[in-house]
């Protein structure tokens, strides 16, 4: 049909009418649906992580707060969930419990010092680390390093400059070790290991002095050692545990953990 055949009244009515192919504005309900779909997709990724962090008693309460696809929580299955959790708890109770390993005691430490005192540079570094971990009640993960070679990676790994020597009120010397980014501290907060001078071979302050004396600079690793090749090696947690367990196994000191408290 040509434009000349269109009646004037018809053309005016078509001009005033809305075109069926024109874009329709999104209503508020559609916007809410799109928003809920995005929230559902994001919540699905966090579903497993949230469930893993809950105890058996908290799971039913936590599950009620979930609203996947805006569906209501099936309260009729709550009793079944409780029965399932109770049965799982009974199975866990029937499993044999792991034997708890004993803590390191003074006679274990004396035996360790006797066998590592005249050893290799690595043996002496592990001995000093063990003395400091024992008296400061620190875990090996806080004192060891991720990489066996190279400079300390990150602020959390100990360097020589993280140690301070200060006099006490009695005139003796105490050592302070600053722990940065410890897991048990708040963000940006530092922890302090305090070591007092003791008049025996197990003195932790003397162990700190030996580590600082062997280092070549303030940015060196605190618990490291130099070999004949002139390269600095760092003490890793796995290596320290292997050496400690090997020495204690020779002295029939079995059943003790790698922790010093």
Secondary structure, DSSP 8 states (H G I E B T S, - for coil): --GGGS-HHHHHHHHHS--TTS-----HHHHHHHHHHHHHHHHHHHHHHHHHTS-HHHHHHHHHT--GGG----GGGHHHHHHHHHHHHHHHHHS------B---HHHHHHHHHHHTTS-HHHHHHHHHHHHHHHHT--HHHHSBS-SBSS--SSSS-BGGGEEEEE-TTS-EEEEEEEES-TTS-TT-EEEEEEE--SSTT-HHHHHHHHHHH-SSTTSBTTEEE-TTS-EEE-BHHHHHHHHHHHHHHTT--SB-S---
